[in-house]
Amino acid sequence: MASKALFMPDAPDADVLAVRATRELQSCNHLLEDHAALMRFHDEEGYILLRGVLDPVSVLEARDAMLAVAARHGLVASGDASAIWTGMAAPAGMEESPEFSGIARKLVANPANSALFHKVLGEPAALLPIVQYRVYPPGGSITGIHQDGFFSPGIVNYRPVWTPLTPCEREVGGLMVAVRQCNRGFLHNVAKTPSPVPAGVIPDDAWATTDYFPGDVLMINPYTPHASMPNTSKRCRVTLDTRVQSATDPRVLLAEIIKAREDEIRVRTSDGGERCFRVDDDTFIRVDHPGVRQKRNEYVPTAPAGKRIVVVFDGDHAVTLRRSSEN
């Protein structure tokens, strides 16, 4: 499969609000005991939807922990498990706030959940240090059409994982997926910033969604275009975006910058060790903002000593440098 992105300087951008998801996502629970068939579905359809597979207690604990943070910011009333919106605006940058630290890690580390991800990956799984905690009120943020793999080059054998912690029917603004579009390479337009997907490259009838419920897991092929839908309900959308990778051959680490230069970066890893990685024009750098690529000759001022980042690596080469998020 070609992974080269599109170059269409005159193409209009796709409008996520114009997309209508007319198809229904299919449950893959019946494929869980047949890894080869599950991976065929993933590789052809572009997703894996599993219904009610997460440990119920772990889901409730994650929900309550996220809603406690939301209540501190006035988005929901304290103790309201239904996540009814109070009318308060969400703080900027809340998705990667350190207030949520540990919630996703605990959810994935739950023995039953860990066994599930092992089964899906076909080997032991580990959480990538890239997590977004979404508490989106009605009329709030909408994630545009994108492919996760375009923004995370170098990560191998991983699965983007989306998990609803409260009921997320269509009107609450869950995810929609462009089915069977994962074998066309990257559809992002590198002729524009920040590389939007152009209008017309994804068939109108490719889009599918469903009503999601706590305990469900949606895993998305890194090449699959997907987006969120607007929240037109009275409730906040409470979901987690995580990624799981191979625990036996990890290619991603959480680190603290020691010294950044145009051609290399030296970091301290979470176990206290030091590593040095080459930085070149192929390195995908976004240490300042998680959604905006930086040029190699401009990133150093935004990479001071002590800053926490995620390094995706291949040997001693830094494939991706990303601002860290709390997991």
C-alpha positions as CSV (number, residue, x, y, z in Angstrom):
1,M,0.0,0.0,0.0
2,A,1.4,3.4,-0.9
3,S,1.6,5.7,2.0
4,K,2.5,8.9,0.2
5,A,0.1,11.7,1.0
6,L,-1.8,13.9,-1.5
7,F,-0.6,17.1,-3.1
8,M,-3.6,19.1,-4.2
9,P,-2.9,22.8,-3.7
10,D,-6.2,24.0,-5.3
11,A,-8.5,21.4,-3.7
12,P,-11.1,22.6,-1.2
13,D,-11.0,21.0,2.2
14,A,-13.5,18.4,3.2
15,D,-16.3,19.8,5.5
16,V,-16.8,17.4,8.4
17,L,-20.3,18.9,9.1
18,A,-21.4,18.0,5.6
19,V,-20.7,14.3,6.1
20,R,-23.7,12.0,6.7
21,A,-22.9,8.6,8.1
22,T,-25.6,6.4,6.5
23,R,-24.0,3.0,7.2
24,E,-24.0,1.0,10.5
25,L,-20.7,-0.3,12.0
26,Q,-20.6,-4.0,12.5
27,S,-19.8,-5.8,15.7
28,C,-16.7,-8.0,15.6
29,N,-17.3,-9.9,18.8
30,H,-17.8,-13.2,16.9
31,L,-14.2,-12.9,15.5
32,L,-12.4,-12.5,18.8
33,E,-11.4,-16.2,18.9
34,D,-10.2,-16.2,15.3
35,H,-7.3,-13.7,15.2
36,A,-6.6,-14.2,11.5
37,A,-10.2,-13.4,10.6
38,L,-10.3,-10.5,13.0
39,M,-7.2,-9.0,11.3
40,R,-8.6,-9.6,7.9
41,F,-11.7,-7.6,8.9
42,H,-9.5,-4.8,10.3
43,D,-7.3,-4.7,7.2
44,E,-10.2,-4.7,4.8
45,E,-13.0,-2.8,6.6
46,G,-10.6,-0.5,8.5
47,Y,-11.9,-0.9,12.1
48,I,-12.7,-3.4,14.9
49,L,-15.9,-2.7,16.9
50,L,-16.2,-4.8,20.1
51,R,-19.4,-4.6,22.2
52,G,-19.3,-4.7,26.0
53,V,-15.9,-6.3,26.3
54,L,-14.2,-4.1,28.9
55,D,-14.3,-5.0,32.6
56,P,-17.5,-3.2,33.9
57,V,-15.9,-2.1,37.2
58,S,-12.9,-0.6,35.4
59,V,-15.1,1.4,33.1
60,L,-17.1,2.8,36.0
61,E,-13.9,3.8,37.8
62,A,-12.6,5.5,34.7
63,R,-15.9,7.3,34.1
64,D,-16.1,8.5,37.7
65,A,-12.5,9.7,37.6
66,M,-13.1,11.7,34.4
67,L,-16.4,13.1,35.6
68,A,-14.7,14.2,38.9
69,V,-12.3,16.3,36.8
70,A,-15.2,17.7,34.7
71,A,-17.1,18.5,37.9
72,R,-14.2,20.5,39.3
73,H,-14.3,22.6,36.1
74,G,-18.1,23.0,36.4
75,L,-19.0,21.1,33.2
76,V,-21.2,18.6,35.1
77,A,-22.7,18.5,38.6
78,S,-20.7,16.5,41.1
79,G,-21.8,12.9,41.3
80,D,-23.9,13.1,38.1
81,A,-23.0,9.9,36.3
82,S,-25.3,10.8,33.3
83,A,-22.9,13.8,32.5
84,I,-25.7,16.3,31.9
85,W,-24.0,19.6,30.8
86,T,-24.3,22.5,33.2
87,G,-23.8,25.1,30.5
88,M,-20.2,25.9,31.6
89,A,-17.6,26.1,28.8
90,A,-14.8,23.6,28.7
91,P,-11.3,24.9,29.5
92,A,-8.8,25.1,26.5
93,G,-6.5,22.1,26.2
94,M,-8.4,20.0,28.7
95,E,-8.0,16.8,26.5
96,E,-4.4,16.4,27.7
97,S,-4.6,17.9,31.2
98,P,-2.4,16.3,33.8
99,E,-5.6,16.2,36.0
100,F,-6.5,13.0,34.1
101,S,-3.2,11.3,34.6
102,G,-3.3,7.6,35.3
103,I,-7.0,7.0,34.3
104,A,-6.2,5.4,30.9
105,R,-3.2,3.5,32.2
106,K,-5.3,1.9,35.0
107,L,-8.1,1.0,32.5
108,V,-5.7,-0.7,30.1
109,A,-3.7,-2.4,32.9
110,N,-6.9,-4.1,34.3
111,P,-6.2,-7.8,33.9
112,A,-9.3,-8.5,31.9
113,N,-8.8,-5.5,29.6
114,S,-5.1,-6.3,29.2
115,A,-6.0,-9.8,28.1
116,L,-8.5,-8.4,25.6
117,F,-5.9,-6.1,24.0
118,H,-3.4,-9.1,24.0
119,K,-6.0,-11.1,22.0
120,V,-6.5,-8.3,19.5
121,L,-2.8,-7.5,18.9
122,G,-1.9,-11.2,19.0
123,E,0.8,-10.4,21.6
124,P,1.2,-8.6,24.9
125,A,0.0,-5.0,24.6
126,A,1.3,-1.8,26.2
127,L,-0.2,1.6,26.4
128,L,1.4,4.3,24.3
129,P,2.0,7.6,26.2
130,I,-0.4,9.4,23.9
131,V,-3.9,9.8,25.4
132,Q,-6.7,12.3,24.9
133,Y,-9.5,12.6,27.5
134,R,-12.6,14.0,25.9
135,V,-15.3,15.7,27.9
136,Y,-17.1,17.5,25.1
137,P,-20.2,19.5,25.9
138,P,-23.1,20.0,23.4
139,G,-22.0,22.3,20.6
140,G,-18.4,21.8,21.5
141,S,-15.3,20.6,19.7
142,I,-15.6,18.4,16.6
143,T,-12.6,16.4,15.4
144,G,-12.2,16.8,11.7
145,I,-11.5,14.1,9.1
146,H,-8.1,12.5,9.6
147,Q,-6.0,9.4,9.6
148,D,-4.1,8.7,12.8
149,G,-1.2,7.1,11.0
150,F,-0.4,10.3,9.1
151,F,0.3,12.1,12.4
152,S,2.1,9.2,14.0
153,P,4.7,7.9,11.5
154,G,7.0,5.2,12.8
155,I,4.7,3.5,15.2
156,V,4.4,-0.2,14.2
157,N,1.9,-2.8,15.2
158,Y,-0.3,-0.5,17.2
159,R,-4.0,0.2,17.4
160,P,-5.7,3.5,18.0
161,V,-8.4,2.7,20.6
162,W,-11.6,4.8,21.2
163,T,-13.6,4.0,24.3
164,P,-17.0,5.5,25.5
165,L,-17.3,5.8,29.2
166,T,-21.0,7.0,29.2
167,P,-23.7,6.2,26.6
168,C,-22.7,7.8,23.3
169,E,-25.6,7.6,21.0
170,R,-25.3,9.4,17.6
171,E,-26.7,12.7,19.0
172,V,-23.9,12.8,21.6
173,G,-21.3,13.0,18.9
174,G,-19.5,9.7,18.7
175,L,-17.1,8.7,15.9
176,M,-17.9,8.0,12.3
177,V,-15.6,5.9,10.2
178,A,-14.9,5.8,6.4
179,V,-15.3,2.0,5.8
180,R,-13.0,0.2,3.4
181,Q,-10.9,3.3,2.8
182,C,-7.8,2.1,4.6
183,N,-5.9,0.7,1.6
184,R,-5.6,3.9,-0.3
185,G,-2.6,5.4,1.4
186,F,-2.7,8.7,3.2
187,L,-5.5,11.1,2.0
188,H,-4.1,14.2,3.7
189,N,-3.2,17.1,1.5
190,V,0.4,18.2,2.2
191,A,0.0,21.1,-0.2
192,K,-1.9,22.9,2.6
193,T,-1.4,23.5,6.3
194,P,-2.2,21.6,8.5
195,S,-2.6,18.9,5.8
196,P,-6.4,18.6,5.7
197,V,-8.2,15.9,3.8
198,P,-9.6,17.3,0.5
199,A,-13.3,17.3,-0.4
200,G,-14.4,14.5,-2.7
201,V,-11.6,12.0,-2.1
202,I,-13.8,9.9,0.3
203,P,-17.0,8.5,-1.2
204,D,-20.1,9.9,0.4
205,D,-21.5,6.4,1.1
206,A,-18.4,5.1,2.8
207,W,-19.3,6.7,6.2
208,A,-20.6,4.6,9.0
209,T,-21.3,5.0,12.7
210,T,-23.4,3.5,15.5
211,D,-24.7,4.1,19.0
212,Y,-21.9,3.4,21.5
213,F,-22.1,2.3,25.1
214,P,-19.8,1.9,28.1
215,G,-17.7,-1.3,27.7
216,D,-17.5,-1.0,23.9
217,V,-14.2,-0.6,22.2
218,L,-13.6,0.8,18.7
219,M,-10.1,0.2,17.2
220,I,-9.3,2.1,14.1
221,N,-6.8,1.1,11.4
222,P,-4.1,3.9,11.4
223,Y,-5.0,4.5,7.7
224,T,-8.7,4.7,8.2
225,P,-10.2,8.2,7.8
226,H,-12.5,9.0,10.7
227,A,-14.0,12.0,12.5
228,S,-16.4,12.9,15.3
229,M,-20.0,14.0,14.9
230,P,-21.5,17.1,16.5
231,N,-23.0,16.7,20.0
232,T,-26.6,17.9,19.8
233,S,-27.7,16.3,23.0
234,K,-27.9,17.7,26.6
235,R,-25.0,15.5,27.8
236,C,-21.3,15.8,27.7
237,R,-19.5,13.2,25.6
238,V,-17.1,11.3,27.9
239,T,-14.6,9.2,25.9
240,L,-11.0,8.2,25.9
241,D,-8.6,8.1,22.9
242,T,-5.7,5.8,23.6
243,R,-3.3,3.7,21.6
244,V,-1.9,0.3,22.4
245,Q,1.3,-1.1,21.0
246,S,3.4,-4.2,21.1
247,A,4.9,-4.7,24.6
248,T,7.7,-7.0,23.2
249,D,8.8,-4.6,20.5
250,P,7.9,-1.1,21.6
251,R,8.8,1.8,19.3
252,V,7.5,4.6,21.5
253,L,8.8,6.0,24.8
254,L,8.0,8.8,27.2
255,A,11.0,11.0,27.9
256,E,12.2,14.3,29.3
257,I,14.4,16.5,27.1
258,I,18.0,17.0,28.2
259,K,19.2,18.9,25.1
260,A,17.6,19.5,21.7
261,R,19.5,20.4,18.5
262,E,18.5,20.5,14.9
263,D,20.3,17.2,14.1
264,E,19.8,15.3,17.4
265,I,17.9,15.2,20.7
266,R,19.1,13.8,24.0
267,V,16.5,12.6,26.4
268,R,16.1,11.0,29.8
269,T,13.8,8.0,29.8
270,S,11.3,7.1,32.5
271,D,13.7,4.6,34.0
272,G,16.3,7.3,34.4
273,G,18.5,6.3,31.5
274,E,19.7,8.6,28.7
275,R,19.3,8.1,25.0
276,C,20.3,10.2,22.0
277,F,18.3,10.1,18.7
278,R,19.1,11.5,15.2
279,V,16.7,14.2,14.0
280,D,16.5,14.8,10.2
281,D,14.1,16.2,7.6
282,D,12.1,13.0,7.8
283,T,11.4,13.4,11.5
284,F,7.8,14.3,12.1
285,I,8.1,17.0,14.8
286,R,5.2,18.4,16.8
287,V,6.6,19.2,20.3
288,D,4.8,22.6,20.5
289,H,1.3,21.6,19.4
290,P,0.1,18.0,18.9
291,G,-1.7,18.8,15.6
292,V,0.9,21.0,13.9
293,R,4.1,19.8,12.3
294,Q,7.2,21.9,12.9
295,K,10.3,22.4,10.7
296,R,13.5,20.9,12.0
297,N,15.2,24.3,11.9
298,E,12.5,25.9,14.0
299,Y,11.6,23.4,16.7
300,V,14.6,23.8,19.1
301,P,13.2,27.0,20.9
302,T,10.0,25.0,21.7
303,A,12.0,22.1,23.1
304,P,13.6,23.3,26.4
305,A,15.4,21.0,28.8
306,G,12.9,19.3,31.1
307,K,10.0,19.3,28.7
308,R,8.2,15.9,28.5
309,I,7.8,14.5,25.0
310,V,7.0,11.2,23.2
311,V,9.7,9.8,21.0
312,V,8.8,7.3,18.2
313,F,12.0,5.7,17.1
314,D,13.6,3.2,14.8
315,G,17.0,2.3,16.1
316,D,18.7,5.7,16.9
317,H,16.5,7.6,14.5
318,A,13.7,9.8,15.9
319,V,10.8,9.1,13.5
320,T,8.4,11.3,15.5
321,L,8.8,13.8,18.3
322,R,5.5,14.8,20.0
323,R,4.5,16.8,23.0
324,S,3.5,14.3,25.7
325,S,0.1,13.8,27.0
326,E,-0.7,12.4,30.4
327,N,-1.9,8.8,30.4
